[in-house]
Amino acid sequence: MNHPCHQDQVTNLKRIEGQVRGVQSMIDDGQYCIDILNQIKAVRNALTRVEGNILKRHLETCLKESLDGENAFDEKVNELLQILKR
């Protein structure tokens, strides 16, 4: 089974990395709590978007490929359920 490439998400992850460093700087600088919380919320939303993009590609490729065999499909569904339960 070929795994899909998620290289297009690297730019988003680098942006998120910068946002996290920004939050750390805000804390170091003693900035207002609400401003810090707003930035944390932005980081979480950005990670959720990356997660959604990767999940979508997984469904479109990995799960779709597993439709050829019942066991493989069940296995992929169970993988998804486990990750969503966390």
trRosetta pair geometry for C-beta under 8 A, 3 or more apart (Angstrom, degrees):
i j d omega theta_ij theta_ji phi_ij phi_ji
1 62 7.0 66 171 -130 130 78
1 65 6.0 134 -135 118 103 148
2 61 7.8 -81 91 173 86 123
3 62 7.2 12 -123 -79 61 111
4 57 4.8 -148 104 158 158 116
4 58 7.2 -140 28 -81 128 46
4 60 7.9 59 -69 78 157 94
4 61 4.5 132 -52 40 122 165
4 62 7.0 -103 -8 -36 103 90
5 8 7.6 90 120 -5 91 84
6 9 4.8 -20 166 18 92 121
6 10 7.9 124 123 -38 74 75
6 53 7.8 122 -143 117 98 104
6 54 5.6 15 -121 -108 136 97
6 57 6.8 172 -91 65 87 158
7 10 5.7 -23 -170 -10 52 117
8 11 7.2 -37 -179 19 47 104
8 53 7.9 -117 94 161 106 140
9 12 5.2 -55 -163 42 59 116
9 13 5.9 60 141 -24 81 104
9 50 5.2 100 -157 -145 118 98
9 53 6.0 165 -89 93 113 136
9 54 6.5 0 -62 -62 160 98
10 13 5.5 -56 -145 39 33 111
10 14 6.3 36 155 -21 67 103
11 14 5.8 -53 -148 34 30 110
11 15 6.5 32 151 -19 62 104
12 15 5.6 -55 -153 35 33 113
12 16 6.4 34 150 -19 66 105
12 46 6.6 -176 -178 179 97 99
12 49 7.0 -127 -162 98 144 110
12 50 5.1 172 116 -85 136 107
12 53 7.8 123 22 24 165 153
13 16 5.4 -50 -147 37 35 114
13 17 6.3 44 150 -25 65 101
13 50 6.4 87 -69 -119 80 155
14 17 5.4 -46 -148 31 34 117
14 18 6.7 37 150 -18 62 101
15 18 5.7 -53 -155 35 33 112
15 19 6.5 36 147 -21 65 104
15 46 6.8 -128 102 -166 107 147
16 19 5.3 -51 -149 34 36 115
16 20 6.4 37 152 -21 67 101
16 43 5.9 103 -153 -145 86 79
16 46 4.9 -178 -92 114 102 132
16 47 6.1 99 -136 -66 149 78
16 50 7.3 -58 -33 -23 148 142
17 20 5.8 -52 -150 33 31 111
17 21 6.6 31 150 -16 63 104
18 21 5.6 -53 -149 37 34 111
18 22 6.3 40 149 -24 64 104
19 22 5.3 -52 -152 33 34 118
19 23 6.7 38 149 -22 65 98
19 39 6.5 -176 -176 -177 92 94
19 42 6.2 -132 -159 106 141 108
19 43 4.8 177 119 -88 128 92
19 46 6.7 126 21 25 161 155
20 23 5.6 -45 -151 30 36 113
20 24 6.7 38 148 -18 63 102
20 43 5.8 93 -73 -126 75 143
21 24 5.5 -51 -152 35 36 115
21 25 6.5 38 149 -19 66 103
22 25 5.6 -52 -149 35 34 112
22 26 6.4 39 151 -23 65 102
22 39 6.2 -130 108 -164 109 142
23 26 5.5 -50 -150 32 33 115
23 27 6.6 33 152 -17 64 103
23 36 6.2 93 -150 -154 83 81
23 39 4.9 178 -88 116 90 126
23 40 5.9 88 -122 -72 142 73
23 43 6.7 -44 -34 -32 139 143
24 27 5.8 -54 -152 36 33 110
24 28 6.3 33 150 -18 66 107
25 28 5.4 -53 -144 39 34 113
25 29 6.0 25 157 -13 67 111
26 29 5.9 -62 -144 44 27 106
26 31 4.2 -62 -168 33 84 134
26 35 6.5 -148 -159 114 137 105
26 36 5.0 171 122 -97 133 88
26 39 6.3 148 -2 27 159 156
27 30 7.6 37 179 -70 32 31
27 31 7.4 -69 -67 34 25 88
27 36 6.3 80 -70 -123 76 138
31 35 5.2 -79 147 78 117 131
31 36 5.9 143 87 -53 103 94
32 35 4.5 83 71 6 92 109
32 36 7.1 -167 92 -8 47 85
33 36 5.7 -60 -152 37 32 110
33 37 6.2 30 154 -18 69 108
34 37 5.5 -52 -144 39 33 113
34 38 6.3 40 153 -24 64 102
35 38 5.7 -49 -150 31 31 114
35 39 6.7 28 152 -15 62 104
36 39 5.8 -58 -155 37 33 109
36 40 6.4 34 149 -20 67 105
37 40 5.5 -51 -145 35 35 113
37 41 6.3 40 153 -22 65 103
38 41 5.7 -52 -151 34 31 114
38 42 6.6 34 150 -21 63 103
39 42 5.4 -49 -150 32 36 115
39 43 6.6 39 150 -20 65 100
40 43 5.6 -51 -152 33 35 113
40 44 6.4 34 151 -18 66 104
41 44 5.7 -53 -148 37 33 112
41 45 6.3 33 154 -19 66 106
42 45 5.8 -54 -146 37 30 111
42 46 6.3 31 154 -20 64 106
43 46 5.7 -57 -149 36 30 111
43 47 6.4 28 154 -17 65 106
44 47 5.8 -55 -149 37 31 110
44 48 6.3 36 151 -23 64 105
45 48 5.5 -52 -149 34 33 116
45 49 6.6 37 151 -21 64 100
46 49 5.7 -49 -153 31 34 113
46 50 6.7 33 150 -16 64 102
47 50 5.6 -52 -149 37 37 111
47 51 6.2 41 150 -21 67 106
48 51 5.5 -51 -146 38 32 116
48 52 6.3 35 153 -21 64 105
49 52 5.7 -53 -148 36 30 113
49 53 6.4 33 153 -20 64 104
50 53 5.7 -53 -150 34 32 112
50 54 6.4 26 155 -14 65 106
51 54 6.0 -60 -149 39 29 106
51 55 6.1 29 154 -19 65 110
52 55 5.6 -54 -142 39 30 112
52 56 6.2 35 157 -24 65 105
53 56 5.8 -52 -148 32 28 113
53 57 6.6 24 155 -14 62 106
54 57 5.9 -55 -149 39 32 108
54 58 6.3 38 150 -24 65 105
55 58 5.4 -53 -148 33 32 116
55 59 6.4 31 155 -18 66 103
56 59 5.9 -56 -152 36 30 109
56 60 6.3 22 154 -14 65 112
57 60 5.6 -59 -143 43 32 110
57 61 5.9 0 167 6 69 115
58 61 6.6 -75 -137 51 21 87
58 62 4.9 -28 -163 32 67 121
58 63 6.4 68 140 -16 71 99
58 80 7.8 157 124 -91 133 104
59 62 7.6 -27 -66 54 14 82
59 63 4.8 -19 -139 30 45 136
59 64 7.2 74 153 -33 48 88
60 63 7.6 56 7 47 15 95
60 64 6.0 -9 175 -16 30 131
61 64 6.0 -60 -133 37 9 109
61 65 6.4 7 163 -17 55 109
62 65 6.0 -57 -149 34 25 109
62 66 6.6 22 154 -20 61 109
62 76 6.3 172 135 -132 97 130
63 66 5.6 -57 -151 33 34 113
63 67 7.5 55 148 -41 60 87
63 73 7.4 69 -164 -134 70 72
63 76 5.0 162 -109 147 71 144
63 77 7.7 86 -132 -66 109 64
63 80 7.5 19 -85 -46 126 135
64 67 6.0 -32 -169 -5 39 116
65 68 6.8 -29 171 -1 52 109
65 72 7.9 -76 114 143 75 137
66 69 6.8 -73 -171 54 60 77
66 72 4.0 -149 -151 132 89 101
66 73 4.6 149 132 -82 102 54
66 75 7.1 -135 -153 60 140 92
66 76 4.4 172 30 -13 171 142
67 73 5.7 64 -99 -86 41 121
68 72 6.8 9 64 54 78 141
69 72 4.2 76 73 11 103 110
69 73 6.7 -174 88 -11 52 85
70 73 5.8 -57 -149 36 31 111
70 74 6.3 29 156 -17 66 107
71 74 5.8 -56 -147 38 31 110
71 75 6.2 35 153 -23 65 108
72 75 5.6 -54 -148 35 30 116
72 76 6.5 29 154 -18 64 105
73 76 5.8 -56 -150 36 31 109
73 77 6.4 31 153 -18 65 106
74 77 5.7 -54 -147 37 32 112
74 78 6.3 32 154 -18 65 106
75 78 5.8 -57 -150 37 29 111
75 79 6.5 35 150 -23 63 103
76 79 5.5 -48 -149 31 34 116
76 80 6.6 34 152 -17 64 103
77 80 5.7 -54 -153 36 33 111
77 81 6.4 33 151 -19 65 106
78 81 5.6 -52 -144 36 34 113
78 82 6.3 36 156 -21 65 104
79 82 5.9 -58 -152 34 28 111
79 83 6.5 20 156 -13 65 108
80 83 6.0 -60 -147 39 31 105
80 84 6.1 24 158 -15 67 113
81 84 5.8 -61 -143 41 28 109
81 85 6.3 34 157 -28 64 107
82 85 5.8 -55 -150 28 28 114
82 86 7.4 39 152 -33 58 96
83 86 6.1 -41 -163 9 38 115
